[in-house]
Amino acid sequence: MTIVGSKESLRDSSRVSIGGIQSDGQGLSIPLAYLYFMESLPEIGRHFLQAMAAGSVEEGGYQDRRVVDLRTAPDRPLYLVGDIHARHQVISLILEHAKLEALLEKEEAFLVFLGDLHHREDYEGAGEMETSVETFRRLMQLKTAYPRSVYCLLGNHEFTRTGGTKRGYHQGDLFREALQRAGLWETYEAWLKMSPLAVIHSRCVGVHAGPPLELDSLEDFKTAEIRDVPPLEMDKPVWQSTFTRHVDWSPNPAKHYYDHHVTDFLELCGVAGTRLITGHTPLDRETDWMWDIGKHLTVIFAAARDIGYFRVDADAERFVRVGRFTEGEFRPAGEAEHAEPGLVPITERGRPRVRVENEGYGTPLRRDVEYLFEYPDGEVELRDREEKLLSIAHYRHLPAWLQSYYAMGYYLIGNSQRQEIMHFKSDLAMLLGGDGLREGVRFSWNDQEFGIITWLGDGRFVFRPLMDGLSLCTG
């Protein structure tokens, strides 16, 4: 990397150009207000910002100002990772699971974080910032080692002057102070100004929160200015791509978007008909790590109990579950490949599952594998070896004395004599075990979490065992 201009000229200049990239909006540059001269930074900061410049299109990389455009490298798989929220150990889990570092080193794959690397979300740790600083150090290490293979998009938690709070803490202020204590604030602020907002692949587009609205061209998005200010003072494409939510899940009508905004943005990016991958909006931190919201939008998240990543190349896409945290211990996901009759591995919209056919009922299931089954003409029992734990039944298969109390639909049934009967809601994942209260119904199961059940609609269910020895059985 080179710095254009002498130290004396830098004192009178408003910007520093990196690697010969000009400061007029046509490339990556470091604002001088945040980087007086490179020699003032710690060594890790200098190397990191050099790597940021090396990742630009002008230096042979793929970042074109606010957009990382990977369409020119269709044969290299892209690995997308959702929100980390200062759980830096999750990065290592994903890298190890995907055997990714060797591919990154040889420039045979891309790793892109969708933002929100920083700030814990749990009540006990929301004000603790050392893990956020350590997560930023981890990003610096990865970007420095693989400058043209690793990129990180900005999320709302990357900004420090938004004025927002989490669990009562002004996390931006606390994070900025922690970075200053660590001697990394100038590096961080320069990185913020240089960072991208979106990644474009031939099969998808990734942003942190949602599509920027009212853009006339992709060039308008590429030239958006990054400023560490409250959201409504930001350039619109910046806060819209880092702070908004889909209308189905947004509590704030001033910050939501609709399905047509998604499809319009995909078309603007030149990949109409594909899908938008975002983080920012985990629908349930207890039961999953990815959620489809409509045909063209999928949310992924890496800061809850389930951990996974999205892998896509020119020919295929796959949502890969890495594992799950249970009582603070990480347990790797099970292997979905089955040789038993009636258990058929399939992929639905990139999501690996095992379809249960008639011969598969009664076969022991593997822990942390998704089993898809269609409701047969009769009750389905969930068993732990010989013990019946729960059952799933349609209204027409309820005992006559229960039918007078309930409406049409599917039901999860424990002890019916104690009214342990819950009406399924479509696409609502249900954690089985642990706290017995579910949707206003208290079940008398034990404290161990043993499964997750989801009704997909039209008589289709997905069951994911969280322990070995369980089976689905029919009468």
ABEGO torsion letter per residue (X at the ends): XBBBEBAAAAAABABBBBGGBBAAGABBBBBAAABABAAABBAAAAAAAAAAAAABAAAGBABBEABBBAAABAABBBBBBBBAGGBAAAAAAAAAAAGAAAAAAAGABBBBBAEGABEBABAAAAABAAAAAAAAAAAAAAAAABAAABBBBBBAAABAAAGBBBGGBBAAAAAAAAAAAAGAAAAAAAAAAABBABBBBAABBBBAABBBBGBABAAAAAABBBBBBBAAABBAAAAAAAABBBAAABABAAABBBAAAAAAAAAAAGBBGBBBBBBGBBABAAABABBBBEAABBBBBAABABBBBBBBBAABBBBBBAEBBBGGBBBBBBBABBABBGBBBBBBGGBBBBBBBAAABGBBBBBGBBBBBBBBBEBBBBBBEABBABBBBBAAABBAAAAAABBBEBBBBBBAAAGBBBBBBBGBBBBBEEBABBGGBBBABBABBABBBBBAEGGBBBBBBABBGBBBBBX
